[in-house]
Amino acid sequence: MQGQEMRLSFNDEVTRAIAVVRGHMVRKHPYFREREREVEVSMGGGGGHGLCLTTSLLLVICSLPAMVESACGRNPVVFNFGDSNSDTGGFVAGLGNQISLPEGRVFFHRPAGRYCDGRLIVDFLCESLKTNYLSPYLESLGSDFRNGANFAIAGSRTLPPDVPFSLHIQVNQFLHFKSRSLELDARGPIDEEGFRKALYAIDIGQNDLSAAFDANLPYNQVIQRIPFVILEIKTAVKTLYDNGGKNFWIHNTGPLGCLPVKLSLPRKDDSSLDQCGCLMPVNNAAKEFNAQLSALCDELRSELKDATIVYTDIFTIKYDIIANHTTYGFESSLMACCGYGGPPYNFNLNITCGNPGCPVCPEGSKYVSWDGVHYAEAANAIVASKILTAEYSKPKVKFDYFCFA
């Protein structure tokens, strides 16, 4: 009887949450329409699986602010540059790589070119603008570039600059895209005003740091490489600015030392772990990178006339989720959902997600990490919601600021 009362109370909370979803806060948001259908099914069926789904719904609802209150006065245009954290299918299209389920199982219910069980941060940010998800620049079929293009490719770095698909190459691809669009005139997807008023988003650098640590370089040599990475980002921003861009949204890098792919590597002892179980040297390098990136953004603000350059602190957002994962409703912060090897990290570099024999946690499980390298959709949703508050950005402007610039 006590369990029945608890279930009724919990379902009352779910009903209340759905009422909020249907109300002004997240009106008609596609994420919640999808989850609402799942909850209605699970509540009718009873059992533990329904509890997992309803708990998952509450987790995301309580974490997300008004993601659809943004209302651009015109068609928003976004150009994104980066790595797998924001790659919506470029790697798959460019190299012909095939990915299979369980990738994309949560929202798309099929592989969707993303290394995630569902949507990425950039997808949620696009939803906040009430625009379509960004089409990968390299996808030749079914793409719609009227709202911009995604040049991000999984595995991309800034260095070396002339190797596909470095940031330099991605910017060159954009320049070709712009040139062809304007040559096509009325038949092009975006006009001159669209390029001028567009948002240029950059999220790259993680793989540069990761590669330095993978090469077993001493810590001081890893740090010595950072200014060269920052210089490539500076060159990219200035090139885009010189070609008409004036609105920039730049993410710093996340806590690389909290990823199972790094934590699973052999180490002498645990003296290098912090209170959350993350690798301090790796995270310290990420912090140094972020400090230099923040300084670069300050410099560019004073140098580039009429440009708005927003620096967003992804590290703090993600580390907070890991440090307080139970508060957000997650059961595991440092263990991969899709991986091999079991606790504490469930990651084996030889048997990674998508490979035969690699198990995956049941749907409805609450993991921060999807595959040991990338975050799960539930975590991405929370990150996006915090970005949209503007509290983690410098200057503190809303993500849709460029709509009215």
N, C-alpha and C positions, 0 to 999 in steps of 0.2 A: 504493500500500500504506500509505503514511504517513497519507493522508487517511482510509483505512478504519479504521486504528487509532485516529485521533482521534475518528471517529464512534462507534466502539465504546466508547471511554472516555467520550465525552459521554453516550451512551445509558445507560451504567452509572450515571452521575451522575443521569440522569433517573429511572432505576429506583429509585435510592436515595431521590430526592426524593419519588417517588410513595409509597414505603414510609412516609416520614415523614408524608405527607398522610393515608395510611390509618391511621396510628397515632394516639396520644393527642393530638398537638399540634394538628391541625386536623381532627379526626374528623368525617367525614360532612358537611363544609362544602360547600354547593352550588356555590360558586365553583370549588373544586378538583375536584368531580365532573365539572363541565363541562369544565374544562381537561384532566383526566385522559383523557376520551374523545378530545379533540383530539390529545393526545400519542400515544395508542395508534394512532390512524389515521395520524398523520404518521410515526411510527417504522416502520410497516409499509410506507408508500409510498416512503420515501427522498426524496432531493432536498433542495434548499435551503429549500423552503417548510416542510418538517418541522423543519429546524434553527431557523427563525424561531419556530415554535410552541413547540418545546421550550425554546429560550432564554427566550421570554416566560414560560413556566411557571416556570422556575427563578428568574427575576427576581422574580416575585411571591411564590413560596414562601419564598425566602430573606429577603424583606422583611417577611412577615406573621408575627406571633406567634400565640399560641393565640387565634384569633378566636372560637371557639365554646365556650371553657371556662366562659364566663359562664352561670350557671344561676339565673335569678330564681325565687324561691320562689312567685311568682304571675305572672299575666299582666302583662308590662311595658307601661306606657302612656307614649307619647312624644307631645308636641305640639311641632311645629317651626315656627319663624317665620324668614323670610328672603327671599332672592332666588334667582337661577338656580343658584347654587352648591348649593342644596338643594331646588329645585323638582322634584317628582316627577310633575308633570302639571297643576298648577294653572293655569298660563298658557294651556295648550292648552285645558283645559276651560272656563276662565272667558271667554276671548275667542273660542273656536271656531277658533283657529289650527290649521292642519294642518302637521305636520312629517313629513318622509319620510326614508327611508333616504338616506344612511348613518347617520343618528342611530339609536343603539341596536343597531348591527350586531353588536357583539362578544358580548354576553351575551343580550340579549332577542331578537336576530335580527329585530327590527322596531322602529319608533319606539315609545318608551315614555314620551313626555311629557317626557323629559329632554334637555337640550342637552349631549349626551355620546355617545360611541360605546358606552357601556355604563352601568355603575352609578356613582352619586355616592357621596361620603363617607358621607352619611346612610344610604344603602342598606347599606353595609358595617357601619356601626354597628348597624343593626337586625339584621343577620345575627348579629352578636356576641351579641345578646340572644336569639337563636333565635326571633325574632318576624317577622311579615310586614313587607314594605316598607310605608311609610306611604302611605295613600290621600290624594290631594289633597282638601281640604275642598270644593272646587268641583266635583268629579267626581260627577255624579248617578247614574251607572250603574256597577255592579260594585264599589263601594267597601265596605270593611270597616273601621269605625271602632272596633272593640273594642280595638285596641292604640294608639289615638290618632288624630291627624289632622295633615296637613301643610298649613299656611297659607302657605307660601312661594310667591312668584310671581316669575317671571323679570322682571328690570327694576325690582324694588321698591327703594325708598329709604325713608329715615326722613322726609325733607322734600320737599315740604310734607306735613304730617301728614294732611290730609283728602282727599288724592288717591288713588284706587285705584291700586295696592294697597300703600299705605304700611304701615309697621310698625303705626301707630296703627289703621289699618283692619283689619289682620290680627288684632290683639288684640281689636277689637270683634267680629270674626267668631267668634273663640274664645268670647267671652262669650255670644254667641247660641247657639253650639254647646252650651256647657255648660248654659245655661238650658233649652234644648229637651230635652237628654238627661235632665236631672233631672225635667222635667215628664212625660216618657214613663215614668219610674219603671223598672219591670222590663223594659219594652220598649226602653229606651234602651241605647245601646252601652256606656256607662261610668257607673258609679255614683259617689256622693259620695266614697267611699274611693279609687276609681280616680283621680279628679281630684286629690285631696289628695296621693296618693303618686306622681303622675306626674312625669316629667322634662319640663321646659320648656326647649327648646333655641332659641337665637337666633344667627343668623349673617347679619348685615346691616351695611351701611355702605360697602361697596365701591362701589356705584353712586353714593352721595353724593359720594365723593371723585372718582370718574370724571367725573361731571357737572360738577364744579367745574373740573377740568382741561380738559374739552371746551369749556367756556365761555371758555377762554383767560384765566382770572383770574390775576392775579399770585400768586406762591407765598404771600405773606403773607396774601392774602385767602382762599386755600384753607384755610390754617391757622386763620384766624379763624372759619371756618364749623364747625370740628370740635366745639367745645363744644355747639353747638345740636343736632348729631347725637347726641352723647353724652346730652344731656338727654332726647331722645326715647326712647333705649334705657332710660334710668333710669325714665322714666314707664311704659314698657311693663312692666318688671320689677316695679315697685311695684304696678301695676294687677293683674298676675297674682298677686302675693303677697297683695294685699288680697282677692282672690277665691279664696284657698285654696292657691295654689301655694307650694311650699317648696323644691323641687329645681330648680336652674337650671344650665344648661350653655351657656356663652357663648363663641363663637369670635371671635377677633380677625380682622382682615382680612389677606389674603395680600399678597405682593409685586406690587402692581399694576403697578409699573414694569418687570416682567419679561414682561408679556403682549404678544404680537405686535400686538394691536390698538392698544396705545400706542406700541410701538417702531416701527411702520410709519409713524407720522405724520412729516411733514417736520421736519427740524431743521437748524440751521446747520452743526453739526459733531458729533463724537462726544465732546466734552469733558464732556457730562453723563452719560456711560455709566460704570458701575463696572466692576470687573474681570471680572464675569460677563456684561457687555453689557447690563445693566439700567439704566433711567433713574433716576438718583439722586434728583432732586427729587420724583418721583412716589413712590418708595419711602420717602423721608424723611417725606413727608406721611402715608403709611400707618403708619410707625413712630410718628409723633406721635399719630395717631388711636388706635393700640394702647396707647400709654402712658396716654392719658386714659381709655380703656376699662378698662384694668387698675386704675387709680386708682378708677374708679367701682365696680368689683367689690369692691375693698377697703372702700370706704365703705359699700356695701350690706351687706357681711358684718357690719359692726358695728352697722348700723342695723336690719336685719330679723331679729327674734328667731326662732330655730329654723329659719332658712333656710340652705341650703347653696348657695353660689354658686361655681361652678367656671369659671375663666377659662382658656381653652386657646389656646396660641400657635401658630396656624396659619401665621403669617408665617415663623417660624423653620423649621418643618417643610418648607414649600414652597420656601423659598429654599435650604435644604440640598439638596433634590432637584435644583434648577436648577444650583447651584454644583458639585455632584458627580454630575451626571447619568450620566456614563460608569460611575461606581462602581455605580450602580443598574441599569446595563444599557441605558440610553436612548442613542439615537444623536443626538437633537436636543432641545435644551431650550428654544429660543426661536423655533422654526419650527412653524407650524400643520400638522397632518396633513391636515385638510380645509380647504383655502384656495386662494387664487389669487395668482400673482405670482412664485412660486419663491423661492429664497434671497435674503436671509437670514431673512425672516420668513414668507413665503408667505401674506401677508394683504393683501386689498384690500377696503376698506369697501364698494365697489360690487358686489363679486362674493363674497359670503360663503357659508359652508358651507350646502348645501341648495339653493342657487340653480342654475338650469341653467347649465352651462358651468363649474361649480366642481369641479375635480378633487379626489380624495381619495387618500391614500396607501394602499398595499396592506394588507390585514389581516395582522397579525403585525409591522407596522412599530413601531418603538419611539420614539414621540414623547411628550414631556411634555404638550404642548398639543394639544388636540383640534381646536379651530376658531379659535384665536387669542384666545379669551375664556375658554373653559372648559378644564379639565384632562381628559386622557384617562382611561379607566377604570383603566389600569395605574398611573398616577400617583395616582389617587384611592385605590386599594387600599393603596398605600404610606403615604399620608397617614393613612388610617384605622388602619393597623397601628401607626403611631407614636402616634396619639391614645390607643390602647388600652393603651399602656405606662404612661400617666399621667405620664411624665417631662416632658411639655410643658404640664402643667396646674398651676394654683394654686388651691386646695391640690392636692397630688398624690393624688387619689382615682381609683379605677377608674371607667370609664364606667358600669358597672352598679351603682354605689353606691346609687342610688335604689331599687333592687330590695329592699334590706334596711333602708332608712331607716324 
